């Protein structure tokens, strides 16, 4: 029987890479590929010794480190299920995730171990171990008492490899069950589509509790035997120092706006870059254009979700990379746009994007009702993203269905208004939200930041500029100026926070 375990696929590539550097950190010691395999095997034996069995969940809330990557690989190797948690979650929030996932092992920094151990839900775990930001901790101490020989556990394509919780912007977070097939198929597709080869050097500055840094960046690099320039987080000076050595960079839009804000960032900085990828949050067309003007490089914007991995991408080899769009469905992935009743809509008409393919998750952990609700009878997953598919198949994301504003009975798509406001001189970035309104049900409101070093336009100036460009019902009824927009760890604007902050604006 062929082993469908993702680790088996990655191990083949790592073995071929031999003594090549795998991780080169900004400080401290890195690891060669042969060392990654050795540490991973020791950690795998440690997991088994701590009672972790195939199918068990391993909950991990730690800072980014090379050891943390090896732990992830070891969890795959023993056939267990990796459950990474955002490092920003509080102990109170961990109570929900641990209670829901029921992990066999919990790994956290030493500073919070006692607080986690005190949670009643944590008592079902066989052990709680530690891992620090510098890569040290009890898991490593225990691992080096183990052999570096370990037989990778056989998994089927449908076996669960990871349990990732959604951001929970509406209601409780749901655990997405990600299979080995989901991860292998998506990684292999991206390696081919984006032209990855053994010669590539990836600048990795993303967090690894999220799909972008953990699955997209890490899997494509490991599967290609790349060297990774390993950054604990995005630091502008460190990125500027390492970019001349990199051939590939993956980032969220704020990475690129910060680079563009530096007078030291130039085409020379990017002289070896062949591929620059943006995701996890919408990339402003202005950022795309400014990056091209500064460096000569077109950023490749792509689109995906926790539940599906990557769905679409602007082309790397053949075709135009169009600013403001997320490109075409990846090979083997099928997309369509539907109305609320599930009826397919024609090209050019906005509706909810649905997706089918080997990248689509199995469903929500212990939540068959929600799983049934989010899938069509023919197997398509309902993303909840309002999108438009052009006649040539190119996809544009209009916004989240939950962010749709219904004002006076008319549908208002925030992105259309945001694009118009972002084009006004002096505006840094706009977020458009709907707020309760006594006459219209919802009134359109805009929250803006000033462009760096510029004075933001006034509310009257913005509304005046939009008057001839947008229908009256789409025009903001008020504009708020803020120093910065609230974002999550991956750079997505948190519109729920804005709605909470400005709720009551139109009352009375």
N, C-alpha and C positions, 0 to 999 in steps of 0.2 A: 504493500500500500504506500502510495506517495504521501509524504508528510506535507500537509498544507499549512503547517505552522509558519507564520510570518518570519519567525526567527530563523528557521531553516533556510528560507530564501535569502535573508540578509547575511546569514553566516557564510553562504557560498561566496558572496561578493567580498565579505571581509577577509575570508581565507585567501582569496585571490589577491587582495591588496597587500597581504603579508606584513612587512615591517614599515609600510608607508605611514606617515603621521596621519592620525584620524582626527584628533582634537588638538588644536594649538590655542591655548588660552591667552588672554591679554596679560595674565600674571600667573606664576606658578608652573607646575609641570603638566605637560599634556600626555596623551597616550597614543601609541602606535596601534594599528589594527590588530596585531597579534596580542597586544596587551589588553585591548578591549575584550577580545574573545576570552582571554584568561580570567580577567576580573569578572566578566559576566558568568562564566562557568562556576567560579567560586561563590558568587552571589546566588546562583541557582541552587547550589548545594546547601547554602545557608538557608534559603527559603524552605527547602525540603526538610531540613533539620528543625526548623521552627514550625513545622506542621502544615505548610502550605501544600495543597493538593490541586490537581487539575480541576479547573472550574471555580476554584476559590477566588474571591476578590482580595486584592491587595490595595488598600487605600493609602495614597501618598500625598502629603501636603508639605513640600519642601522647596527651598530655593533652588534655582537652576545650578547644576554642577555636572561635571563629567560622570561622577559616581551615580548621580540620579539617572543619567541615560543608561548606564550599565545595569542599574536596578530595573529599569523598564524592560530592557532586553532580557534580563534574567527571569522576570515574571512571564514574558512570552515563552521563554525556553522551557519552563516547567509546566506550561499549559494552563497557567492561572490567568486571571483577568485583571488588567491594570486599571486602576481607578484614581486618576490624578485630580487634585482639587486646587482651585485658585488659591494662591498664597495670601490673598487679601481676606479670605473668609475668617470670621471670628470663631472662637471655641463654641459659642452658642449656635452658630450656623453649622459647625461640624456635627453637632448633635443630630441634625436632620440627615445629613449625608451618610454618616456612619450607621445610623439606625436603619436607613433605607438599603444601603449596600450590604450590610452585615459582613464586613471583611473578616478574613482569617488573620490578616496581619495589618497593622497600622504603622506607618513610618512618618514621623514628624521631627522637627528640631527639638533638641533637649529642653529648651526653654519652655516649651508648651506640653511636654510629655505628661507631667503630673496633672495638668488641667484636663487633658484629653482622657487620661486614665480614670479621672474622677467622674466622667460621663457614664451614666448607667448603661447606655447603648454600647460602650466600648468594652464592657465586660464579656461580651460574647467572642471577642477576638482572642486568638491563641497567644498573641504577643503584641507588644508595642515597642518598636525600635526607633533609633534616632539617626538622622542624617543632617549635617550642617551645610551651610553655604559653601564652605571650603572643601567639601567632599569627604570630610571625616565623619565618624559617628559609629554607633554600635553595630550597624549592619556591615560596615567595612571590617571592623575588628573581628566580628564573628566569621566573616567570609574568608579572611586570611588564615583561619584555622581549618579551612576546608580544602579539598582537592580542587585542582583546576581542570579536572576531567568530569564531564557531565554529558549524558546522552539526551539530546533534545526530545521532548515529549511529542508524540504524534498527535496532531490535531486534524480535524476535518475542515473543509472550507467554511462550513456554517458555524463552527464552534466560536464562542465569544472570545475576543482578544482584549477588548477594552470596554469599560463602562464610563462614559463621559456624560456629565450632567450639563444640561442646557443652562443658559444664563438665568432663566427664571424671571423674565421681565413681566410675565403675567402668571400669577399663581406660583406654586411650588416648582422648583427645578425638577426636570424629569431625566431619568437615566437612559441615555441612548446606548443600546447594545450593538457594539461594533464587532463584526466578525473578522476572522483572518482573511477571508476572501475579499471583504470590503477594502481592507488595507493593502493587500497585495495587488489587487487589480488596479486600484487608484494610483499606487506608487509606480507600477510598471508603465501605466499610461502616461503619467507625468514625465517620467524619465525619457520616454520616447518623444513625447510631444514638445518638451522643452529642450531636447537635444543634449541631455546630460551625458558626460563621458568621464573616464577616469582622470583626465587632466584638469577637471574643474576644481576650483577652490571656492567654497561657499562661506560668505560672511554670515554667521548665525548670531543674531542679536535678539531673537524672539524668545518669549517665555516658553517653557516646555510642558505647561499644564493644559495647553490649548492645541487644537487641531493644526493650526498654522505652523507652529514651531516644532511640535512633537511628531506629527504625521507627515505634513507636506515637506518641510525643510529637512527633517532628520532622515526620513525614509528615502527620499530621492538621493541624498548625499551618501548614505550608507549603501544603498543598492548600486551606486555607481563607483564606490570606493574613493570618494572625494576626501580631500583634506578640508576640515572645517576650522575657520578662524572663530574661536569660541568666546563670545562676549556674554557676561552674566546678565547684562541688560543693555539697552541702547544708550551709549554715551557718545556725544558728538565728537569729542576729541579722539576717543579710541577708534570710532568708526572712520574718521578722516585718516587716521594713521594706518589702518588695515585695508581700507578700500583699494589702494594701489596694488595690493597683492591678490585681490579677489577677482574671480571671473563671473561669479553669481552673487546677487544679493536679494534676499527676500525681506520684506518689511511691511509695516502698516503705514498708511499715508503720513502720519506725523513724523516718521523717520525722514521722509523725503522733504517735507516742509522745513524741518530743522536743518537738514543738509543745505537746502537752498538759502536758508537764512545766514549761512556762514560765508564770509568773504574768502575763506580758504578752500571752498568747494569749487572744483573746476573740472573741465574735460580731462585734464592731466590726472586728477585724482582717480578718475574712472577709466584710465587708459587700458586696463586689462578686462574690464567688465564686458561680457557679451550678453548678459541677461539680468534685467532688473524687474522684480515681480512685486506687485502691490496687492494686498487683500485684507480681509477681516473687517474693513470699513470702506465706505465709498471714497474713491480717489477723485478729488475735484479736477475738472478738465483744465482749470488754470494751473494746477500743480503739474499735470502731465505736460502741458505746453511749456511751462517754465523750465522743467527738467530737461526737455528736449533742446531748448534754446541754450541751456548752460552746458550740456554734456554731449549733445548729438545723439543721445539714447532715448528710444521710446520705451516708457515703462509698460510692462505687460500686466494689465489688470485682469484678475481672474475672480471667480465667484464660487463659493462653496458654503457648506453648513456643517455643524457638528454631526448631524444625522447622515450626511451623505459624502463627506469629504469634498473633493473638488468636483464641480458640475460643469463649469464652462471656463474658457480662457480665450483671451485675445491670441491671435496666432503668433508663434515664434518665427517659423520659417516662411510660410507662404501666406500672404494676405496682409491687409492693413490693420494696424493697432489703432482703433478709433477711441479717442478720449471720451469718457462718459459712458462707455459700454463695457460689458464684461465678456464680449466675444461670443464664441460658438460652443455648442455642446461638445464635450470631449468625446473622442472615439469610444464607442460602446455605450454611451450615455444618451438617453432620449429625453427631450424636454417638450412641454406643451404649455399653453396658457389657457385657462378655463374661467368661466363665470362661476358665480357662487353656487349654482346648481350642478356644477361639474361639466357643463357643456363646453366643448372646445371652441375657442374663439379664433377668428381669422387673423392673419398677419397684420401687425400694426395696431391692434386693439389691446388695451391694457386689461390684464386679468391676473389671477394668481398662477404662479409658475408651479408646475408639477414635474417630477423627475422619476425616471426608472432606469435601472442598470445594476451591475454587480457592485457598485459603490454604495448603494442604498442600504441603510441599516436594517436590522431584523425587527426592530420595534422598541418600545419603551419598557424598561425593566419593571417587571411585576405590575404592569399597568395595561392590561389587554384592552380596556375600554378606550383609553387615549390612543393606543396603537390603531385600533379599528377606526377611530374618528379621523385620524390623520392619513389614512391610506384609502385610495379608490378601490373599487372591486377588482379592477384589472391590474392592481399592484403599484400604481403610480403613487408616489409620496407627495403630499400637499405641502409645499415649502412655506406658505404664508407670505411669500414675497410677491408684491405686485410688480409685474414685468410686462414688457412689450417685446415680441419677437418680430424682427423685420422680415420682409419677403426672402432675403438671402439667408435667414436663420440666425442672424446676429441678435444677441440678447441684451436688453437694457433693463436695469432694475429701477423701478419707479419708487419703491418704498415698501415698508412692511404693511401687510393688510391691516394690522392693528393700529398703524399710524395714519390710515386713511381718514381724512376729515370729511364729514358730511355736513355741509353748511347750507341751510335753507333748502334741503333736499337734493343738493348737487354734490357729486363726488369731487373732492379736491385732493390731488396727489402732491404731497409736500415737496418732492424732489423737483417738480417743475418750477415751483416758486423759489426754492432754494437756488436753483441754477440761475434764475433771473437776478436774484439779490446778490449772489456771489460775483456776478459780472459788473456790479456797480463799484466804481472807484472808491477806495477807502474801506471796503468791507473785507474782513479777513475770512470769515466763514459764517454761514447762516444755518439755523435749524428752525424749521417751520413746524408748528404744533397746532392742534385744535384744542380750544378751551370752551367749557360750558358757556352757552350764550342764551339769554332769555328769549330772544326772538328767532334765532337761526338754528338752535340746537347746539351747534358748535360755531365758534368764531375763529377765524384764522389769525394766528399770532406768530411773529418772527422774533427769534432771539439771535443777536448777531455779536460778532467780535470785530474789533478794528484791525485792519491790515497792519503788520509791523511797521512802526515808524510813521503811521498816517493817522489822520483824524477821521473817525467814523462819520458817515453821513447821518443827518438827523432823521427822526421818524418821518417828518413831513417830506424830506428829500427822497427817502426811499419809496414812500407811497406815491409821490409824484412821478418818480421814474418808472414805476410799474403801471401807472394808470393807462398808458397807451399800449401796453404789452400783454396785460392779463385781463381776463373778464373780471367784472366788479366783484363777483362772489369769491374769486380766488385771491383778491388783494388783502394783505394783512390789515387788520383793524387796529393793531398796535404793534410797536416794535420795541424790544428791550435790548439795551447794550450791556454786555457782560465782559469781564476781563478774559474769561475762557469758558468754553462749553464743557459740561461734565461728561467724562468719558469713562469707559470701563478699561480693564487692563489691555485690551486689544485695540483701543483707540476708537471704539464705536461711541457715538454721541448717545447719551442716556436720556432719551426724550421723556421717559416716564418721570425722571427727576425734574425735568423742566415743567412738565404738566403739573406736577405736585407743587413746585415753587410758585407758579403763576396762576394756580387755580383760584377762581373768585375774581379774576380781573374784570370780567364782564358782568358780575353780579350787581344787581340794583341799578 
